[in-house]
Amino acid sequence: MDVEATKDVGHEQAAVPGRGRAARWLLVALNCGMLVVGTTGGPLISRLYFSKGGHRQWLSAWLQTAGWPLLLVPVAASYLSRRARDRRAPLFLTPTRVLLAGVGLGFLNGADDFIYAYGLAYLPVSTSAILISTQLAFTVFFACLIVRQRLTAATLNGVALLTIGAVVLGLHASKDRPAGVTSGKYWMGFFLTLGAAALYGLILPLVELAYKHAAGGGRAVTYALVMEMQLVMGFFATAFCTVGMAIPREAKQYELGEARYYVVLVFNAVLWEFFFVGAVGVIFCVHTLLAGIIIAVFIPITEVLGVIFLHEKFSSEKGVALVLSLWGLASYSYGEYADAKAKKKAALEAEEAS
């Protein structure tokens, strides 16, 4: 649980001595896996809720972070472990100022959840997925401003292609609107989903910035601290959405039946919790942009699942937008790979020269 990262968390990989290296890579794989499951499963089951008779956007938004109590188990285990070693161990590892930042990030997350849920109510998941892929462009932009992430030509090319893909989709978007959704509501959903992508693109670098402040004064940033931050963020995001959520009366009218209605709600909460825990875990273990890349690169899987399970249309415009998105992701990923390889080569040459 208490896997440590370096002070410059988010730009250097976690520093773990000896046999801890295997544990760190296991942690990376675990968080990447959770992020993949949440990225593909979360939007799909949220759209299932709306397509089968659900209509409460606040409830859908609330479910995206309602799984935060699951984090009480690892956080409590970490605290009990610390108490066993030191009876004076504090309840929280996270500094107070960083916890307060987590409160603010939680409210931002709650607002983003609502914007996303409102947009998804009027869009097929295949369209929504392509629009959400633009969050990588926003993540790159805000990461450059907030955590001084360096931009390369490959990064800019990838962002440009993702943006063009979203524009191509927008030019012919209204052809695939769900049954019963007016043109006005469709376009509102279209732009709200873009807004949700932009806001989450801001949230990811702010989370990394919070980790940097937590590492101030030489303090070690551990995975237990990351779980505490996500617990705080999840609690306040859920509280934000609770204000606008009324207890639903739609279970009896749900197309899949009342029992399956509650199954959908439970899986909704669990899959989205995987997404958020995976995202902050990847930021902790590697950096912000990897989280953005993983979210964007699994867009094709989400689209295919939408076509298979929700019987959505896959138009030629979506195909063009998808190809442009994948091209952009490939360009960006190759640029990151080439940059990392050049840095490694320079480090080896410097070591040999010394």
N, C-alpha and C positions, 0 to 999 in steps of 0.2 A: 504493500500500500504506500509506504513512504519512499517511493522511488524519487530521487532528487534530480533536479535540473540545474544547469549553471545559472549564474546571475543574469547573463544575457539571454534569458529565456525567450524562445521564439526564433532566434537566429542561429543558435548553436545547438547541437544535439545534446541530449541529456548526458551528463558526465557520470558514469557509473563504473566503479572499479571492479576488476576481476570478473567473478561469475555473475555479477549484477548486469553485465552486458546482455546476456541472454534474456534476463528478466525485462530489460528495457525494450528489446525488440519484440518480446511477447506482448508488452504493453502497447507498443505501436500497432502491432497486428490486431490486437483486441479492439482498440479504439477505431482503427480504420474499418474493421468489420462492422462495428456498431454503426458507424457513420454511413456505410454502404447500405445496411439493412434499413436504417431510418430514412435515407435519401430516396430509396426506391419504394419502400413500403408505406411510409408516412403519407405522401401525396395520394397514393392509390387508395388507401382506406379512407382518407378524408373525402375524396371524390365519391367513393362508394356510399358514404353517409348522405351526401347531397343527392346523388343520382337515384337513390331508392326511397326518397321521401323526406329526408332530413332537410331542414331549412333554417336552422338557428346558427348564424355565423359566430355569435359570441360563445356558444357551446363548443363549436368546432375549434375556435381559438383557445378556449379554456383547456380543452383536451390535449393541446400540443405541449403543455407544460405540466399537466395534472399528475404526471408520473413522478414528480419530484420526491414524494415520500420514499420511493425505492432507494434513494441515495442515503437515507437515514442509516441503512445497514452498514455500508462501508465507512461512513463518517463516524458512526458510533463505535465500530470496530477499531478504527484508528485511534479514537480517543481512549478507549479502554486499554489498548496496547501501550499508549504513552503513559497512562496512569500507572500501569504495572511497572514501568521503568522509573517513573518519577511521580510521586504522589502530589506534587505541586504543578503538574502539567496543566496548561491552560485548556479551557474548553475548546477554543478555536485556535488553529495555527495561523489563520489569516489575520493580518493587522486590521485594526478597526477602520482605518481610512479606506482600505481596499474592500472591506465588507460593505461600506457605505457606497463605494463605486459599484459593487455588485447589486445593491438595491436599485440604483439608477439604471444599470444595464438590464435589470429584471423588468422594470417598467417599459424600457425601450423594446425589449423582447416581446412583452405582452402586446404592445401596440403593433409590432411587426406581425405577430400571430394573427391579430384581428384583421389587419389589412390583407394578409395572405388568404385567410379563410373567406373573407368577403369576395376576393377575386376568384378563388377556386369555385365558389358557389355558382358562378356564371360561365366557367370555362371548362372544356374537356381537359383531363390531366395531361394529355399529350401536348396541347398548346401551352398549358401552364408550365410544364417541365422545360420547354424551350425558353420561355420567358425567364424562368428562374435561373437558367444557365447564365444569364447576363450578370448574375451576382458576382461572378469572377471578375468581370470588368470593374464593377464598383469596388470589390475587395482590393484589386490592384491599385486603384486610384486612392482609396482611403489608406491603404497600407503604406503607400508612398508618402502621404502627408503626415500620418500619425506615428508610424513606427520606422519611418525612413527606409522602407523597402526599396531597393534599387530597381529601376526600370531598364529593360533591355529592348533591343529592336524586336526580338521574338515575342516579348511580352506585349508590346504595343501592337504588333501584327495580329496576335491572338485576340486581343481586346477588340480591334477593328473588325475582325471577321465575326466575332460573336455579336457585335452591334449590328452589322449588316444583316446577319441571320435573323435577328429580332425584327428589323425593318421589313425584310422580305415577308416574314410571317404576318406582320401587321397589314401589309398591302392587300392581302386576300384573306384576312383572318375570319371575317364574319360568316364565311361559308360553312364553318364547322361548329356553329354555336349549338348547344344542347337544346333539345325539344322544350318549348315553353319559355325560352329565354329570349327577350326582345333584343333588338340590335343595340339599343341604348345601354341595357344592362350588360351586354357582352363587352362593349367597348369600355364600360366602367370597370369590369373585371379585368380586362386586358391591361389597363393603365395602373390599376391598383396592384396587380401582380408585379409589374415592373417596379412600382414603388416599394413593394415588399422586398424585392431583390436588392434594390438600392439601400434600404435600411439595414438589411442583414449584412450587406457588404460593408457597412459602417460598423456594425456591432462586432464582427470578427476581429478587426484590428484593435478596437477598444478593449476587448478581452485580453489580447496580447499585451496591450499597454498596462492593463491592471496587473498582469503577471510581472511585468518589469518593475512596477512600483512595489509589488510584494517582495521582490528580490532586493530591494534597497537595503543598504547597510550590510551586505554580505549574507543576508538571510537566504537559506536554501528554499527553493520552491519545490514542493513535493506533490505527488499525485493526490495525496490526502487534502492538501490545500486546494487543488483544482476541484475536487469533489465538493468541498465546502463552498467554494465560489458558485458552482453550478446549483447547489442546493439553495443558496440565497437567491440567485437569479430566477430559478424555477418557482420558488415560493412567491416572490413578488410579481413575476409575470402572471402566475395563476391568480393572485389576488387582484391584479389589474383587470383581468378578464372576468373575474367573479362579479365585479361591480356591474358589468353590463349583461350578465347572464341570468336569465330566469329559469326556474326548473321546467324542463320541457314536458309537454303533454302530447308529444308526437309518437310515442312508442307504440301505441295501439294502432296507429295508421301507417306504420312503417311497412314497406313492401315486403321485406324479408321476414316479418314477424316480430313480435315484442321481445322474445328471448334473444334472437339474433341482433336486434337493435342494441341491446346492452353488450353483447359480444363485440360488436363493431366499435362501441364507445371504449371498451377496455383495451382492445388492440390499438385503437387510435392513440390512447395515452401512452401505451408501452412503446410502440414503434417510434413515436415522436421523441420519447425520452432517450431512446437509443441514438436518435439523430443528434440531440443537443449534447448528450454526454460524449458521444463520439467526436463531435466538432471541437469541444473545448479540450478533449484529451489529445487530439491530433495537434492542436495549437501548442499544447504543453510539450508534447514529445518532439515535435518537429517545428513547424511554423504556420502562420496564418494562411499563406497561399496554398499549402498542401491541402488544407481543409477545403478551401475554395475549389481547388482542382478536382478533388474527389467528388464533391457535390455536383460539379458540372459534368464530369466525365461519365457519370452513371445516368445522365439524362436519357440516352438511347434505351437503357433497360426500362426506365420508368415509362417511356413512350410505348414500347413493345407490350409491356404488361397492361397498359391502358387499352390498347387495341385488343389484346387477347381476352382480358377478364371483364372489361367494361364495354367492349364492342364499339369503340370509338373509331371514327374515320381517320385515315392517314392520307391526307391530300398531297399533291405534288409540291405545293408550297411548303408544307411541313418537311417534306423530304429535302428540298433545297436548303431550308433553314437549318435542318439537322446536319447536312453535309458541311455547311459553312461553320456551324458550331464545332463539329468534330475537327475540322481543319484548323480552326482557331486554337482548340485545345492541344492538337498535335504540335502546332507551331510553338505555342507557349511551353509545352512540356519539353520539346527538343531544346529550346533556348535555355531552360533551367538546367537540363542535363549537360549541355555543352559548357555552360558557365561553371557548374560544379566540377566538371572534369578539368577545366582550365585552372581553377583554383587549386585543385589537388596537385596538378602538375607543377604549378608555381611553388607550392609548399614543399614538394619533394626536391625541387631544384635548389630552393633556399636552404633546405636541410643539408643537402650534399655540399653546397658551397661553404657552409659553416663547418 
